[in-house]
Amino acid sequence: MKHDYLKKIEDNEFSFKELFELIDYLKFNILNEVNDFSIVLLALYEKFDELFTDALIEEPKKTKQIIDSAIKRLIPIRQDAQEFLDYNHSDDETFDDETIEEFEEYQKTISANKEIVKFSLFTLNGVLEKLLTYSNYKSIDSIFESNNLSNEDLKENTESSIFPEIDLTTQKESLRLLYDLGVLDFLKTKYPQTFRSNHQLSNLLEKILQIKKDSLQGSTNDLLNENTGSKNYPKESKKTKSIMDSLNSSESR
């Protein structure tokens, strides 16, 4: 995993998808094995401008929204690392005179772990600094001020969603996402008599998506019949793929 990320960074193929995967990993592993990914964070910091400049030029508004979301997810991770460094771990264990060797060994282990986390925090702060350069926020403090949040509030809010902030702008994208999520197959399996006809299914989807009646008939038919050559066929887009990749990444942890 680490080597895959390093290669993608080197080849300029590291996208926001990989960034959010990395953030999800760090969220659960910031205090162990993080030394492996400090190298990735350092490489990301050095090539950040080269990796994301095109996205910022082509879609500045959406790219800044994605960057803002990444920052909000990284702040609680940084907080966990800082709390670990600040905490006096000697209070966790009680040692008597007969176990002084155990105490010394414990202190060595904690000291080594702190050095690892310290380097991780250093590289994490570097990436945050880069992200802030391109975000809608001027500083980390401004995130709390603009949203009226505390550190704990931000941690809860960032844990509530695993998905990048991407808007689906077309009917076909919305239909494709419902299909990829298995919603269409679920409805046809649970209500086989009602949805023997794709026309009835498309009518229900139009109500769910709040769009014009009969506007999904052709796309629904082509999607379910796998008519990939049809102009009405809802192809997988970068947006739907990003959402599904985030979902699958979360499940594979």
GUVEXFI-665190 format. One record per residue (C-alpha): residue number from 1; residue in one letter; z, x, y. Coordinates in nm, 3 decimals, decimal comma, padded with zeros to 5 digits. Layout:
GUVEXFI-665190
SITE pos code pz px py
SITE NUM A Z X Y
...
END
This chain:
GUVEXFI-665190
SITE pos code pz px py
SITE 1 M 00,000 00,000 00,000
SITE 2 K 00,097 00,274 00,246
SITE 3 H -00,213 00,478 00,163
SITE 4 D -00,435 00,169 00,195
SITE 5 Y -00,307 00,108 00,546
SITE 6 L -00,347 00,473 00,646
SITE 7 K -00,707 00,473 00,522
SITE 8 K -00,787 00,152 00,709
SITE 9 I -00,640 00,297 01,028
SITE 10 E -00,841 00,615 00,980
SITE 11 D -01,162 00,415 00,915
SITE 12 N -01,097 00,176 01,208
SITE 13 E -01,065 -00,118 00,966
SITE 14 F -00,700 -00,201 01,039
SITE 15 S -00,699 -00,555 01,186
SITE 16 F -00,436 -00,803 01,297
SITE 17 K -00,426 -00,929 00,938
SITE 18 E -00,294 -00,590 00,823
SITE 19 L -00,061 -00,571 01,123
SITE 20 F 00,111 -00,898 01,029
SITE 21 E 00,129 -00,791 00,663
SITE 22 L 00,301 -00,471 00,776
SITE 23 I 00,542 -00,665 00,995
SITE 24 D 00,628 -00,898 00,705
SITE 25 Y 00,699 -00,595 00,485
SITE 26 L 00,920 -00,428 00,746
SITE 27 K 01,117 -00,750 00,794
SITE 28 F 01,248 -00,725 00,439
SITE 29 N 01,253 -00,346 00,401
SITE 30 I 01,356 -00,204 00,735
SITE 31 L 01,670 -00,050 00,586
SITE 32 N 01,518 00,085 00,265
SITE 33 E 01,196 00,269 00,187
SITE 34 V 01,102 00,239 00,553
SITE 35 N 01,037 00,613 00,571
SITE 36 D 00,710 00,548 00,386
SITE 37 F 00,591 00,310 00,654
SITE 38 S 00,711 00,512 00,950
SITE 39 I 00,402 00,725 00,887
SITE 40 V 00,185 00,413 00,906
SITE 41 L 00,353 00,307 01,231
SITE 42 L 00,298 00,652 01,378
SITE 43 A -00,072 00,647 01,281
SITE 44 L -00,103 00,295 01,423
SITE 45 Y 00,053 00,404 01,752
SITE 46 E -00,192 00,694 01,786
SITE 47 K -00,503 00,481 01,716
SITE 48 F -00,394 00,144 01,855
SITE 49 D -00,631 00,149 02,155
SITE 50 E -00,930 00,237 01,940
SITE 51 L -00,848 -00,029 01,680
SITE 52 F -00,799 -00,330 01,906
SITE 53 T -01,000 -00,264 02,225
SITE 54 D -01,304 -00,461 02,103
SITE 55 A -01,092 -00,770 02,026
SITE 56 L -00,931 -00,750 02,369
SITE 57 I -01,272 -00,734 02,537
SITE 58 E -01,435 -01,009 02,328
SITE 59 E -01,146 -01,258 02,316
SITE 60 P -00,878 -01,137 02,561
SITE 61 K -00,680 -01,462 02,578
SITE 62 K -00,652 -01,518 02,202
SITE 63 T -00,594 -01,149 02,134
SITE 64 K -00,306 -01,140 02,381
SITE 65 Q -00,154 -01,449 02,213
SITE 66 I -00,172 -01,274 01,876
SITE 67 I -00,016 -00,959 02,024
SITE 68 D 00,264 -01,169 02,179
SITE 69 S 00,334 -01,319 01,836
SITE 70 A 00,348 -00,972 01,678
SITE 71 I 00,594 -00,853 01,944
SITE 72 K 00,823 -01,150 01,885
SITE 73 R 00,831 -01,073 01,512
SITE 74 L 00,898 -00,703 01,562
SITE 75 I 01,193 -00,744 01,800
SITE 76 P 01,438 -00,885 01,539
SITE 77 I 01,333 -00,605 01,300
SITE 78 R 01,409 -00,349 01,568
SITE 79 Q 01,744 -00,521 01,628
SITE 80 D 01,837 -00,497 01,257
SITE 81 A 01,759 -00,125 01,257
SITE 82 Q 01,963 -00,063 01,572
SITE 83 E 02,262 -00,258 01,438
SITE 84 F 02,250 -00,049 01,119
SITE 85 L 02,258 00,272 01,325
SITE 86 D 02,542 00,149 01,546
SITE 87 Y 02,761 00,017 01,266
SITE 88 N 03,054 00,225 01,135
SITE 89 H 02,990 00,210 00,759
SITE 90 S 03,317 00,386 00,676
SITE 91 D 03,491 00,053 00,730
SITE 92 D 03,301 -00,095 00,435
SITE 93 E 03,485 00,104 00,172
SITE 94 T 03,849 00,193 00,109
SITE 95 F 03,914 00,539 -00,035
SITE 96 D 04,247 00,691 -00,136
SITE 97 D 04,329 01,059 -00,182
SITE 98 E 04,205 01,058 -00,541
SITE 99 T 03,854 00,947 -00,440
SITE 100 I 03,791 01,178 -00,146
SITE 101 E 03,481 01,316 -00,322
SITE 102 E 03,341 00,965 -00,348
SITE 103 F 03,404 00,917 00,024
SITE 104 E 03,222 01,238 00,112
SITE 105 E 02,928 01,142 -00,110
SITE 106 Y 02,918 00,796 00,049
SITE 107 Q 02,912 00,952 00,397
SITE 108 K 02,623 01,180 00,298
SITE 109 T 02,423 00,885 00,167
SITE 110 I 02,481 00,679 00,482
SITE 111 S 02,394 00,978 00,700
SITE 112 A 02,065 01,029 00,513
SITE 113 N 01,981 00,658 00,539
SITE 114 K 02,051 00,663 00,911
SITE 115 E 01,811 00,952 00,964
SITE 116 I 01,539 00,754 00,786
SITE 117 V 01,608 00,440 00,991
SITE 118 K 01,629 00,645 01,311
SITE 119 F 01,275 00,778 01,259
SITE 120 S 01,159 00,429 01,167
SITE 121 L 01,308 00,290 01,489
SITE 122 F 01,138 00,565 01,689
SITE 123 T 00,793 00,480 01,549
SITE 124 L 00,860 00,106 01,572
SITE 125 N 00,944 00,140 01,941
SITE 126 G 00,619 00,331 01,991
SITE 127 V 00,414 00,046 01,842
SITE 128 L 00,607 -00,209 02,050
SITE 129 E 00,532 -00,007 02,361
SITE 130 K 00,161 -00,018 02,280
SITE 131 L 00,168 -00,391 02,208
SITE 132 L 00,347 -00,462 02,535
SITE 133 T 00,071 -00,279 02,724
SITE 134 Y -00,175 -00,549 02,618
SITE 135 S 00,053 -00,855 02,601
SITE 136 N 00,135 -01,132 02,844
SITE 137 Y 00,488 -00,992 02,871
SITE 138 K 00,587 -00,714 03,108
SITE 139 S 00,886 -00,607 02,901
SITE 140 I 01,096 -00,709 02,602
SITE 141 D 01,357 -00,856 02,835
SITE 142 S 01,093 -01,083 02,989
SITE 143 I 01,037 -01,244 02,646
SITE 144 F 01,397 -01,364 02,637
SITE 145 E 01,388 -01,472 03,002
SITE 146 S 01,061 -01,666 02,980
SITE 147 N 01,169 -01,847 02,663
SITE 148 N 01,540 -01,872 02,748
SITE 149 L 01,624 -01,716 02,411
SITE 150 S 01,897 -01,498 02,269
SITE 151 N 01,835 -01,230 02,004
SITE 152 E 01,946 -01,471 01,731
SITE 153 D 01,724 -01,750 01,867
SITE 154 L 01,425 -01,519 01,861
SITE 155 K 01,501 -01,411 01,504
SITE 156 E 01,517 -01,776 01,391
SITE 157 N 01,197 -01,867 01,576
SITE 158 T 00,996 -01,576 01,439
SITE 159 E 01,113 -01,650 01,086
SITE 160 S 00,998 -02,011 01,113
SITE 161 S 00,625 -01,924 01,093
SITE 162 I 00,434 -01,661 00,900
SITE 163 F 00,100 -01,744 01,055
SITE 164 P -00,082 -01,575 01,344
SITE 165 E -00,132 -01,792 01,652
SITE 166 I -00,490 -01,903 01,588
SITE 167 D -00,639 -02,234 01,700
SITE 168 L -00,893 -02,411 01,480
SITE 169 T -01,162 -02,522 01,724
SITE 170 T -01,413 -02,709 01,505
SITE 171 Q -01,402 -03,001 01,264
SITE 172 K -01,556 -02,786 00,991
SITE 173 E -01,281 -02,525 01,026
SITE 174 S -01,011 -02,791 00,995
SITE 175 L -01,182 -02,942 00,690
SITE 176 R -01,229 -02,599 00,533
SITE 177 L -00,862 -02,515 00,577
SITE 178 L -00,752 -02,843 00,413
SITE 179 Y -00,988 -02,764 00,125
SITE 180 D -00,860 -02,407 00,086
SITE 181 L -00,502 -02,535 00,087
SITE 182 G -00,587 -02,766 -00,204
SITE 183 V -00,532 -03,088 -00,009
SITE 184 L -00,866 -03,242 -00,108
SITE 185 D -00,821 -03,163 -00,478
SITE 186 F -00,466 -03,295 -00,464
SITE 187 L -00,577 -03,629 -00,317
SITE 188 K -00,860 -03,672 -00,567
SITE 189 T -00,626 -03,588 -00,857
SITE 190 K -00,339 -03,810 -00,745
SITE 191 Y -00,556 -04,106 -00,641
SITE 192 P -00,861 -04,082 -00,871
SITE 193 Q -00,960 -04,448 -00,840
SITE 194 T -00,936 -04,460 -00,461
SITE 195 F -01,124 -04,137 -00,408
SITE 196 R -01,395 -04,168 -00,671
SITE 197 S -01,619 -04,184 -00,369
SITE 198 N -01,623 -03,890 -00,129
SITE 199 H -01,689 -04,143 00,146
SITE 200 Q -01,337 -04,285 00,114
SITE 201 L -01,189 -03,936 00,113
SITE 202 S -01,379 -03,834 00,426
SITE 203 N -01,263 -04,153 00,600
SITE 204 L -00,900 -04,063 00,531
SITE 205 L -00,953 -03,704 00,649
SITE 206 E -01,109 -03,832 00,970
SITE 207 K -00,795 -04,034 01,036
SITE 208 I -00,570 -03,737 00,959
SITE 209 L -00,771 -03,506 01,186
SITE 210 Q -00,813 -03,781 01,449
SITE 211 I -01,188 -03,744 01,477
SITE 212 K -01,484 -03,982 01,497
SITE 213 K -01,551 -04,206 01,197
SITE 214 D -01,822 -04,087 00,955
SITE 215 S -01,836 -03,745 01,124
SITE 216 L -01,711 -03,564 00,810
SITE 217 Q -01,915 -03,744 00,546
SITE 218 G -02,186 -03,482 00,509
SITE 219 S -01,950 -03,185 00,527
SITE 220 T -01,709 -03,335 00,273
SITE 221 N -01,990 -03,407 00,027
SITE 222 D -02,136 -03,058 00,059
SITE 223 L -01,795 -02,893 00,029
SITE 224 L -01,689 -03,080 -00,284
SITE 225 N -02,035 -03,045 -00,442
SITE 226 E -02,051 -02,676 -00,346
SITE 227 N -02,379 -02,716 -00,159
SITE 228 T -02,333 -02,379 00,011
SITE 229 G -02,692 -02,371 00,140
SITE 230 S -02,653 -02,689 00,344
SITE 231 K -02,613 -02,670 00,721
SITE 232 N -02,320 -02,913 00,689
SITE 233 Y -02,130 -02,690 00,446
SITE 234 P -01,799 -02,573 00,605
SITE 235 K -01,799 -02,199 00,544
SITE 236 E -01,485 -01,988 00,546
SITE 237 S -01,433 -01,853 00,899
SITE 238 K -01,229 -01,558 01,025
SITE 239 K -00,966 -01,805 01,146
SITE 240 T -00,925 -01,996 00,818
SITE 241 K -00,930 -01,669 00,623
SITE 242 S -00,658 -01,523 00,846
SITE 243 I -00,432 -01,823 00,781
SITE 244 M -00,492 -01,818 00,405
SITE 245 D -00,440 -01,441 00,391
SITE 246 S -00,105 -01,480 00,570
SITE 247 L -00,002 -01,751 00,323
SITE 248 N -00,106 -01,549 00,018
SITE 249 S 00,061 -01,237 00,155
SITE 250 S 00,387 -01,428 00,195
SITE 251 E 00,367 -01,557 -00,162
SITE 252 S 00,300 -01,212 -00,308
SITE 253 R 00,617 -01,055 -00,165
END
